């Protein structure tokens, strides 16, 4: 890969361009089409994406399902409020989690998990929703797992894990959405609508703590319409971790690696992708997560193997793509690994010019924002 200076992958985004909520219909989001060969930009709506697809194209979808990964708890004794953000399961009912305030939470502390009725710190301070503080669920901090992270063991008193998350878990919206809602004088918390909309319609395998957002634009009807036109679909799984929200550090660039994420490719998908490649048909990952699965699981000749494992792959300018002909993606944070990936695919100048055009044309950015298709 080429030497990377993060300041070269920066841009200024007005706060009002951050999408606080999804569009009324998933496929009503806008679509900016970028032609790599010419640099030409085309504006449209996502529901018309079929105009840019061909019969035989293979769309690769990440079917990971977002879990309700954000929990709130009280320290016992003391009552101080703590956010527990689940990262990944270490063993049954034992999770690695990010906690805030991290410095105060020590090994051996017991946490009383709140029900969802108590959503904001302000409501606790005001003495409201006290019934929501009564919980039979506790968590014991049993170890440390890096800066701001703890190993937490849950006691659910016979409750099933899925039921526990339903009662207590919050949709893990990115911090920038919560901040944007607060700046717009909205409650800085998730809603019932988020539970449905921060999830793709084809989500199947629970494990992500952030949505593979490029897929949020698809409806079941649009998928059926594309299938009727001869578009094919393959599924992979990559459980998106909280690192997708976090700043890209010089340590990541020096190591050429990101945070670790689990992925899986089954035999049927591997055969679909390899057959499309043999036939000369286009392979189109839906989202950067699908790209990372394909590029992590293929060999040097571009043959995809059925496998499961973890990836820390960092894709940056200079990377040689083997299994991506077209890319469907969202607009990404400045100085992020996701922005580096799309710049590697289409060229830094082309992408930053497209972002400048999108800002000027009023596109909505980030997880609930509009989409790009890079040809």
N, C-alpha and C positions, 0 to 999 in steps of 0.2 A: 504494500500500500504506500501511497505518497505521504510525505510529511504533512501533518495536519495542524493548522492553527485555528483554534475554535473561533477566534474573532472573525475569521473569514466566512463563518457560517452563522452570522448574526443578522437580525433584521428587527425593525421597530414595528410593533403591532399595537394599534390603538386598543385600549381596554374594551371598547364597545364591540370589537370584532370577535371577541371570545364568545362562542355560543354557550349560553347559560342553560338552554333547553333544546330538545330536538325539534325538528319541524313537525307539523301536525301529522303528516304521513312520511314514512321513512324515505320513500323514493321521490319526495318533493324537494329534497336537497339539490343544490346546484352542482354542476359537474364542469370542471375546467379540464379540457382535453389538451395535452401538450404533445406536439409532434417533435420527436428528438431530431430527426434528420434535417428539418427545416427551421425548427424553433417556433413554428406557427402555433397560435393559441386559439382555441375554439370554446365558446361558452354554450352551455346547455343545461338540461336537467338530468338528474340521475336516472329517472324512469326511461329516458331515451338512450341509455347506454348501449342497447342492442344495435343501434345504428353504426357503432364502431366495432362491433364484433362480427365474426364470420362463422358459418357452420363448420363444426369441427374444432373450434377453439375450446381449450380445456381450462376452465376456471378452477383454481385450487383454493378451497375455503378452509379456514381454521375453525373447527367445530367446538373449541373449548368453551365451556360455560362459566360465566362469572359467578362466584359465590358471594354471599353477603359478608364480606371480609372485615368490615369496620365495626368494632364493638366498643361500647363505653362501659366503664366499671368504676367502682369506688374502692379506695384503699380501706383495708380493715385491719386495725382500727384507724380512725382518723377522718375518713369520709372524703378525702381529696379525690377529685375526678381524674380518670385516666383514660386515654384512648389506646385501644389495643387493635393493631392492624395486622391481621393474619398474613403470613408470608407463604409458608408451606408446612405440611404435616410431617413431623419427624417420626412419630409412631401413633398408634391409636390414641386420640384425645390429647396428644402432645404436639404443640405447634411452635415453630419459630415465628416470632411476632415483633413488629416495631411498636414501641410504646412511647407515649408522651404524657407527662414529662419524663424523658428517659433517665436522667441522672438520679432522680429520686427513687426509682423503683429498684429495690434490692432483691437479691436472692432470698427466698423464704417468705416473701410478702404474699398475703392473701388478698385477692380482688373479688369484689361482689359485682357480678355482671348485671347491667341494667337491661330492662326490657325496652323495646323500641319507643314506647310512649314518651321517654325522656330523651329528646333529640338534641337539645342545645344546652350549652353551659349556662346561658342566661336564665333558662327556665328553672334550672336547679338552684341558682342563686336567688331567684325570686320566690323559691319555695313552692313552685307549682309542680304538678305531675308527681307528687310524692308516691302515689301508688305504683308508679313505674319503677321506683327504686327498690321495691320489694322483690327479691329474686331468690330462687332456690339454687341458682347456678353460681358456682365459684370457680376461681382460677388461681392456681398456686404458681408463683414464679420459681422455677427449679434450676435456672441456669442463665448464663450470659451467652450471647451469640453475635458479638460485634457491636459497633457503635449504635446505641439506641435500640438494640434488639435484645430480646429475652426469649428463653425457652419457657413456655407456659403449659401447665397441665390442667385440663378442665375436669371438673366434677359436675356431671349433669344430672345426678340423682335419678338415673334410669331413663332419662329422656334421650331420644335419638338425636344424633348430630344434626341431621337435616331439620328436625323440628326445633332444635335449639337456635340454629341460625335464622329460622323463620320468625321466632319470637324475639330474638335479640340482635340479630345482625342487620347492619345498614349497607345499602348499596355503596360500593367503594368508589364513589365519584372522585375524579382527580382533584387535587387541591385547588387548581386554577378555576374550576367550575364553582366550587364552594366559595372561593374568594370573590369571583365575579358576581355571584348571587348576593353576597353580603354588600358589595359596593353598589349594587342596584336596589338596596334596601329590601331584599328578599331574605327569607330565613336561610341561613347558610347550612342547609342540611339536605339530605335526600328526600324524595317524595315517593308515593306509591307508583306514580308514573315512571319514575326512574327504574324501579324494580323490573319493569317490562322493557323499557326502551334502551337501557344500558346493557342490552343482550341481543345477540343476533337471532334471527328467526330460526336458524338451523343449529343453534347451540345445543350440544348433547353431552359433552364430557366435563363434569364439574372440576374446577381447579384454578381458574384464572382469578386474579385479584384486580384486574383491569381488563376492559373490553378490547377485543381485536376490532378496532373502530371502523375500519374500512368496510366491514361487512354489515354495519348497522343500517346501511342505506337500502339493503335488499328487502323486499317483501316476498311472501310466498307466491303471490300472483306474478311478480316480475320474474322470479326464478322459473316458474312454470312457463311463462311466455318465452323466455330465453331457451329453455329446454325444447320447446316446440319448434324453435328455429334451428335446432341442431347444435346448440351449445352444450358441451358436456361439463360435468362437475366432478371434482375429486375432493376428498376430505383428508386433512391432516389435523393433528392436535399440537398446539403449543400453549402451555399454561403461562399466561402473561404475568410477570412478577411486578412488584412495586418499583423496581428499577426503571421502568418505562417513564415514571414521573420525575425521577431524580436527575440532577445535573450530570452531564458527561464530564468526567474528571480526567486530568492529565495522566493519572494512573491507568485508566482504561486505555488511553491512546498508547501509552508506553508498552503496556502488556498486549495490546491488540485484542483485548477480551472485554466482555460485558459481564453483568450479573448472570448467574446461572438460571436457566429455565428448562423445564421438562418438555420433551416433544415426543411424538409418536407418529410413525408412518406404517400403515398396514400393507399387506401384500397386494390387495386389490388396488390401492392407490398407487403403489409403486409400479404395478403393471400398466395402469392407465397412463401415468406420466411417461413411462418409457416407450409405450406404444405411440403416444402423441409425438414424442420426439423423433422416433423412427419414421413416422409418417410425414414429418415436416410441418405438423400443425402447431399453432401457437399455444404456449403454456403461459397462463396469466394468473399469477398469484394475486389473491385478494388480500392486500395488506402486507405490511412489512413482516409480520409474524409468519405468514405463509412463506415469504421469501426465505426467511432464516431457517425454517424447517427444510425446505428443498435444498438449500445450499449446504446445510449441515449434514444431510443424510445421503448426498450423492458422492460418487467417487470422482477422480480427476477427469474422467471422460464424460461426466454428466449423467451417469447411470444412477438412478435412484434405487436405494436398497430399503426393504422393509426392516424397520428397526425402531427401538425406543431408547431414549437416553436423555442426557442433558446437553445443552449447548450454551456456549459463552461467545458465540461468533459475533464479532464486530465487523460490519460491512461499511467501508469508507471508500472514498475516491481512490481508484487504482485497483479495486477488486474486480476480478473477472467472473461475471455471472455465467452460470452454466445452464440454469433451468428457469429463466425468466425472460420472456420475449416482450411482454407488456405488463404494466403494473397498475393496479387500482389501489389508491391510497387516500388518506386524509391529508390535511395541512398540519405540519408538525412544529413543535416548539423550537425556537432558535437554540443553537449550540447543542442540539440533542443527537443521540445516536440515530434516531429515526430520520432526521433531516440529512445526516451524513449518508444514510443508505440511499435515499432518493436522489441525492446529488451524485452518488456513485453510479446510479442507474442512468441518469439523464444529463449529467454535467452541472456543475455548480452554477455557472452563469445562467444557464437555461432555467434552472429551478428558482433561483432568486429573482429572476425577471418575472417568472410566472407568479411568484408570491407577491411581488410588487403590483402586478396587474390585478391579482385577486383582491388585494387590500383596496386598491383604487376603485374596484367594481363592487365593493361591499360584500364580498364573500364572508361567510362565517367560519371561524377557525377552531381547530382542535377536536376533541372527542365527539361532541355533538354538532360539529360543523359540517361544511360541504366537502366535496370529494374532488380528487384529481384522477385522470386516466392518462398514463404516460405511454404513448405509442412508439 
